[in-house]
Amino acid sequence: MDLFENDGMKLVNLLPQDGEAYYHGKILVAEIADMYLDQCINELHWEHDRAFIYGKEIVTKRKIAWYADEPVAYTYSGYTKRALVWPDCLREIKQRVESHCGEVFNSCLGNFYSSGEEGMSWHSDAEKDLVGNGVIGALSLGGERKFSFKHRHTGESVSLTLGHGSLLVMKGSTQKNWLHSLPKTKKVVEPRVSLTFRQMRF
């Protein structure tokens, strides 16, 4: 059985300027995506995310899990996390994503949304710990969700729906010039895991 779908799909840059974002579509067949979703929910070390906003600590409903090649510290939103060692299931997923998009990743920030009422506000992944203009490969598992980009200066926006087992790749100056978000919705009740594979400075 072929584990991948849409291998022959022509990739188009979703962003009209100042960055690159490519939606590869569903790269995993449903059975494999279902298996990985179950493994991620049950085997990854999830904890509620914390951030400092205007000097106040905020604890989110969304949970995160942080893994890397080395037990490095990663700081964003004023809070520092230390990476865990890759579990077998996540290492296997990473290898499939790398094989599909032709990039190499050394870390992963996982996000677990238990329902559509959990999301992410506008932000960019431009922390100093990440390789400048590096590549981020985001694999979506579970409930389909809307994902949006907004240009920092012009306000121009682009949105798409991320399907179960699909891959979105962001590269170039995207994080410098564009914000992105996962809007909350009451229409989606299925849990969702987003695995954002990254290139960190070690």
FENKABEL-V21511 format. One line per field, one symbol per residue. ss: DSSP state (h for helix, s for strand, l for the rest). burial: + if it has 9 or more other C-alpha atoms within 8 Angstrom, else -. A space follows every 50 residues. Layout:
ss: ???
burial: ???
//
This chain:
ss: llllllllllllsllllllssssssslllhhhhhhhhhhhhhhlllssss sssllsssssssssssssllllssssllsssslslllhhhhhhhhhhhhh hlllllsssssssllllllssssllllllslllllsssssssllssssss slllllsssssslllssssssllhhhhssssslllllllllsssssssls ll
burial: ---+++-------++--++++++++++++--+++-++-+++--+---+++ +++--------+++++++--+--++---+--+++++--+++-++--++-- ----+++++++++++++++----+-----++-++++++++++++++++++ +------+---++++++++++++++-++++++++---+++++++++++++ --
//
